[in-house]
C-alpha cells in the first residue's frame, strides 16, 4: 500500500472508518503554543495531509480553531480561546 494512503479509511465492507477523531486534533493543538500546519498534524498522527486537513477544516467550521494563510499555499491553525 502506498505511504500516502491512510490504512484504515474503509473497513472490509467498504464503510468509512474514522482514522483521526477531531477531538484528538483539538487536544493536540491545545498542547502546542505555536500554530500548526496540516503536515504537522498528519505527521503527529501518522495520517495523510488530506486526512489532517479534513479534520482541521471540520474543527474550523465548528469554531473550535482558527486559521491563517501565511504563504501561497501555507495555512496555520490554532485553538480559539472561547471553545
N, C-alpha and C positions, 0 to 999 in steps of 0.2 A: 504494500500500500504506500503511495507517495506520502512524504512527510508533511505536505501542506493540507492533508485531509484529516479532519477530526475522526478519531477512531470510533466514537460512539454516537454519531449523528443519527443513525437509524438502527432499530433493533432487527431481529431476524425476520419480522413480518413487514419491515419497511416503515414502521411507525417512528416518528421523531422522538428522540430521547434527549432531554436537556443535558448538555455536557458541561455547561458553565452557568450555574444559577446566578441571577442578577444580584442577589443578596451577598454572595461571595465576592463579587466585584466591588460592591459598595463597601464592604468591610475592608477589602484590600486598599481601596482609595483612601479610606479614613485613616489607615495606618501610616500613610506616607504624607510628608509635609509638602513635597513638590508635586506639581501636576504630572500626570502620566499620559502616555500615548497608548493607542490600541496595541502597538507592538509590545510595550512594557507589560500590559495586561496579558496578552497572548502568551508571551514567554513565561510569565509567572505561573500560569495555569496549564501550560502545555497544550494550548489550542491555537487554531489559526487566527490571524489578524481579523479575518471576516467574522468569526465567532465572537471575538472580543469586541469588535466594533458594533456588532448587533446588540450585545448586552449593554455597551456604553450608550448607544442611541436609545435603548429602552429606558435606561435609568434617567437619561436626559429628558425624555418625553414625560416621565413621571415627576420631574422637577427635583430629583434627588441629587443630580450632579450638574455642573456647568461645563461649558466647553469654550475654547477659543482657537481660532485658526491662527497659527503662528508662522506659516510659510505657505508656499504654493499648494502643498498637499499635506502639510503637517497640522495636526489638531491635538491639543492637550485637554485633559479632563481632570476635574477635581470636585470634591464634595461641596455641597452648599451648607451653610450654617443652619438653615431653617428646617432641614429634613431630618 
